[in-house]
């Protein structure tokens, strides 16, 4: 009798924990669905705004993410940077970032993500990024608050792989390759007064690919996962009731004279 009671109590405890965990997973998926719904609303709201003309006097409050924007200036090819480990349709490659000088007197500029180019195959020379055309140019695209980040790989010595040089341009005219690019560090390296936003170029005359990724906004998928977790929690709850009812019946039969 004591052994049966202990087994029943253990089963009830395990099922109770399962119900709590499964229900919490369902609630977490609902929160993820709300987050993705909010991201989708922010993207739609940004793209619905009128195009913004970028100037040195542009207010930071107007630099909302996903807002269409245009800039007129001169490309500074000597400050170009390649962002490594950026995939496109499953192919490894780079994003090419080049600043566009808006005002020579103040050295005000905006960093432009110009597009994607593939990584060279093993045994082939590294690709040469296409130089931006000289002279005044107009660039159209969408704004981003920062350069999208990747998880950085660290060497055993503790130094970051692909670290941005302290000063640009580098000797010999080589284009640096970095994992991530922070605007404050890039501004210090170039001496430019950068706008606190990044322009993702959407049109151009070169062979760069400009199919920029965006966050996943399929909130219905999270809602489906939540329904599954809540269903599992309901099954565990029914099992808890069945075990409790059977244990109660056994106890009543044992208690009879």
FENLIN-V109503 format. One record per run of one state. SS is the DSSP state (2 for helix, 1 for strand, 0 for the rest). FROM is the first residue (numbers start at 1). LEN is the number of residues. If there is no record, write none. Layout:
ss=SS from=FROM len=LEN
ss=SS from=FROM len=LEN
This chain:
ss=0 from=1 len=1
ss=2 from=2 len=47
ss=0 from=49 len=3
ss=1 from=52 len=3
ss=0 from=55 len=5
ss=2 from=60 len=3
ss=0 from=63 len=5
ss=1 from=68 len=16
ss=0 from=84 len=4
ss=1 from=88 len=1
ss=0 from=89 len=2
ss=1 from=91 len=1
ss=0 from=92 len=1
ss=1 from=93 len=11
ss=0 from=104 len=4
ss=1 from=108 len=11
ss=0 from=119 len=17
ss=1 from=136 len=9
ss=0 from=145 len=9
ss=1 from=154 len=1
ss=0 from=155 len=5
ss=1 from=160 len=1
ss=0 from=161 len=10
ss=2 from=171 len=3
ss=0 from=174 len=2
ss=1 from=176 len=3
ss=0 from=179 len=4
ss=2 from=183 len=8
ss=0 from=191 len=2
ss=1 from=193 len=9
ss=0 from=202 len=7
ss=1 from=209 len=1
ss=0 from=210 len=9
ss=2 from=219 len=37
ss=0 from=256 len=2
